[in-house]
Amino acid sequence: MGLGSVSSGGSLYAEAVAALYESPKRPLVLSFMAGMGGEAIVMKEFYWMTNKMLDVQKAGKIEKRTH
């Protein structure tokens, strides 16, 4: 569980980005906030997140970091 905000991502996002900062080729990192309040994350949402990641990979840039 990583608490955070829609604008900055959660604590897990911040830790992952910090850990990857000195990588020779920094990967593109997205943050998804789902399952808030214990709500189930349905397959449709997983597919949507996957498509967002594939779009970023194809474009080679991130338009919006946190979803």
Residue pairs with C-beta under 8 A, 6 or more apart in sequence:
2 9
2 10
2 11
2 12
2 13
3 10
3 11
4 10
4 11
4 13
4 14
4 31
4 33
6 33
6 66
7 66
8 14
8 66
9 31
9 33
9 65
9 66
10 31
10 33
13 29
13 31
13 66
16 29
17 29
20 26
20 27
20 29
28 56
28 57
28 60
28 61
28 62
29 62
29 65
30 52
30 53
30 56
30 62
30 65
30 66
30 67
31 65
31 66
31 67
32 49
32 52
32 66
32 67
33 66
33 67
34 41
34 45
34 49
35 41
49 67
52 67
56 62
56 63
